[in-house]
């Protein structure tokens, strides 16, 4: 019974996304980003004809990471602003009243919405990511070393952020939860960059900023893992240490396990907050 | 609204369970410093239509939400159709129209019903869902998005949602707040149909006439407490008879006094008829006897204390006690 409720709510969430123009706006944004990147990559090839093959690979890998960051940002904004209204908005408008008076557990509703958003967010990141990889392949002939791992980590990053958005939306208003989720996403990215600079300068306390923020909210850590999987190992030259578009090390299994546990914990917390909430 | 009466009651228990539709005891809820509901207990029997009355802020909606598990009570117990309300299954045969009725604007009316049937864990065939929409006069809008509906239409849809999963108990919170007079009459018919089908109804409404016409029993809430409860006869108690009389002899006076307590002002007599005399012969017998005693009768006007008057009396008595 609970499984049925979860699936029904997931299907409802996907239908909402499809019908609420979110999909169309995201598709439009993505097409713009992909076209711009296609043009950009074709210019790299045309204008830097004098580059050595190594230099061209470095440029391609870094620009690819930049564009992928853009994609993950679109996915993050999209899902964070969907996760807020889907719960807090329905509580505020009263849509939740009729639904939650049915013979179901609130956690099943939350889990269903989460699942729907994960399918949507991951689906978007993976499809747009594949399109981007194909564009890079066609324009400059670059193919990342671990494309599957890279896209999976991007999807995991989106999942982590939308889970956080759901937790926030059980406590604060729909708009505020979207803004706070995106704000935290941006803050951890900056903390990650600061940590990278700390690493480059061998300054332990500055480097710790990145480590700690990566533990508290794993979105940036997962993003760095994705970058590592997408970049050519050639970019790991000493000159590029500390660059925000280069990741120095792959993710450890421990970190991945922590990220999965983090998502489960945040979802559990959201479940408890939602269960206790008076409507 | 006849389609619903034709709808059979498949899926309902063949033998009605003895457990009441709603049983709640000692419900309490505080919001910060304000006590919204204080020690509320009542029962709604199977097939019974019960009205929940009271002024704004009396705690009616909070009580309803506590019954449905939407608000957590600070204290008290609730059984729905014999099952503790903490179990979601207790709501399997409960239909609910919230006071704040909103449905997914991106779905069509038919899809909203399909969703609720699925969430209720039932397999209600398409034709039955269509009948349900027809019962609230939305049959021709089944394929339209809810976002394009007026408030009244959304409330009608809410009624259909409350009725679609073959409920044994229907909880309606202000079901006519957005409806026009025709819509209100439709809801009244619908309530009578539910009553005929032995579906229990808990009705919160400000339209006292509506409550008086369809409810078997009434609970009046004031400031979070039960101010009065009982059947309409119990609550409204006596009937009265107003007469305009001339040539009233002492014997005629005695005849009047034998029927009920007399209140005279000039030629106007008001007789309070005790409720146990509430039968068809009291008034005609009295009139025949008075004529026999030579009394000239200008007017005989039977009256009943209206529920509205009784409600106002109860609420005013409550507030004056508080001021003392």
Interface residues (C-beta under 8 A of the other chain):
Chain A: X1 X4 X5 X8 X12 X15 X16 X19 X20 X93 X94 X95 X97 X98 X99 X100 X101 X102 X103 X104 X105 X276 X278 X279
Chain B: X65 X68 X69 X70 X71 X72 X88 X89 X90 X91 X92 X94 X96 X97 X98 X100 X101 X102 X103 X104 X106 X107 X115 X116 X118 X119 X120 X121 X158 X161
